[in-house]
């Protein structure tokens, strides 16, 4: 079952269970999927990797919105955004933790022969491409920073 089919099925289940927050989050995902499917030049298919990228984008939007709402004293709206973010996280593969990233980062630094912190961006860029979807870019950057500082 593709991710699009799974989202459609979960929308039906959410409607029957009257889960408003989950339903709203899933409908926003479906809307984004439909925009991609009907965009000019689209093949009419949505591969799962592209669908996951869309969900990641929506998750980041929810997190950013929650932070802005919290800054402006709107805890009620921030809470709703965070609840929707939790719904979206369920559709993403398990992310690597900092502890799991450390040996990967160390190996990549040795492979590239980098020991200078000034080349942090180069390593981070390479790792972000390799670990796309499995680790957050910000976390990768932080782990690279820590490992490089420990080397010097």
N, C-alpha and C positions, 0 to 999 in steps of 0.2 A: 504494500500500500504506500503510495507516494505521500509526501508531506501535505500536499494540497488536499488529497482525499481524506487524510487524517484530520486536517483542520475542519473540513466540511462535516465530517462525522461528529467531531467534538462540538461543533456549533449546534447541531441537532440535539445532542445530549444536553448541552447547556440550556437550550431553550426548554426542553422537557423538565429539567431539574430547576428551572428558574434561577439560574446562577447569573445574575446581572453583570458582575465584574468580569467573570470569565467570558461571558458571551460578548461583551463589548471589546475585550482584548482580542478575541478570536476574529471578530468581524473586522477589526482594523487590519489584522494580518491578511484576511481574505481580500480586503479592498486593495491592499498593496500588491498582492498576488495578481489580482485581476488587472490592475494597471500595467503590470509588466507583461502579462499575457496579451493584452490588447494594444500594447504600444506599437508604434509604427516600426516595421522591420522585425517584429517578433515572429518566432517560429510557431507560436501557439502551444509550446510546451514549456514547462517550468521544472528544470532539473532540481533535485534536492539541494545541491550545493548553493544554487542561486536562491532558493527558498530560505535556506539557513542564513544566508547573508542578509536577506530582507528582515528576518526575525531578529538578527543581531542588531540591525539598524534601529528597529522599533524598540528593542530593549534599551538601547543607549538613549533614545529619545525619552523614554519613560523615566529613566534614571536622572537624566539632565533636568527634566521637568520637575521631578520630585525635589531635586536640590534647589531649584529656583523657587518653588512654592514654599519650601521650608524657610529659605532666606527671607521671604516676604511675609512670613507669619501665617501661611495658609496650610496648616497641618492637615486639615480635612482633605484638601486636594492632593497634597503630597502623599497621604496615605493611600488614596485611590490609585495614584500612579504607581506606587510601590506594589500594590496588590496586583495590578495588571502586569507589572514587570515579572512578578513571581509566576504568573500564568505562562508568560512567554518563555521563561527559563526552562520550563518543563519540556519544551520542544527542541532545546539545544543539547548537543552532546556534552558529556561531562568535561569541564575545563581542567587543564593541568594546574596544579598548585605550585607555589613558589618552590617548595621542596622538590617536586618532580621536575621543575624546570632547571634547577641548579646544575645537575649533571649534564643536561643537554647543552646549556649555555657554556659550561666549562669545556666540553668536547668541541663545540663550534669555535670557541676562542683559540683552542689549540690547533684545530684544523686550519683556521685562517691565519694563525701566527700573530694574533693581536694581544698586546699586553698594555697598550696605552689607552687611557680613558678617553682621549680625544677621538678615538675611532669607535666610540660607543654606538653612534648612529648607524655606522656600516653594519655592525654585528646585529643590532636590533632589527634593521631592515631585512637582512637575510633570514633571521629567525622568524620574523613576522610572516614572511612568505612561506617558509617551510611549515610553520605551525598554524597556518590560517585555519581558524575555526576551532582549534584545540586549546588555544591560549590567548588571553587578552594582550593586546599590544602594549598597553601601559604596564602591565605586570612583567612582561618580557623585558621592557626597558629598565624597570626597577631591579630585576634580578641581574641583568647585565651590569648595571651600575655597582651593585653590591659585590659581585664576583670580581670585577675589574679593580675595585678599591681594595679588596682582600689580596689581590695579586701584587699590588704595589706597596 
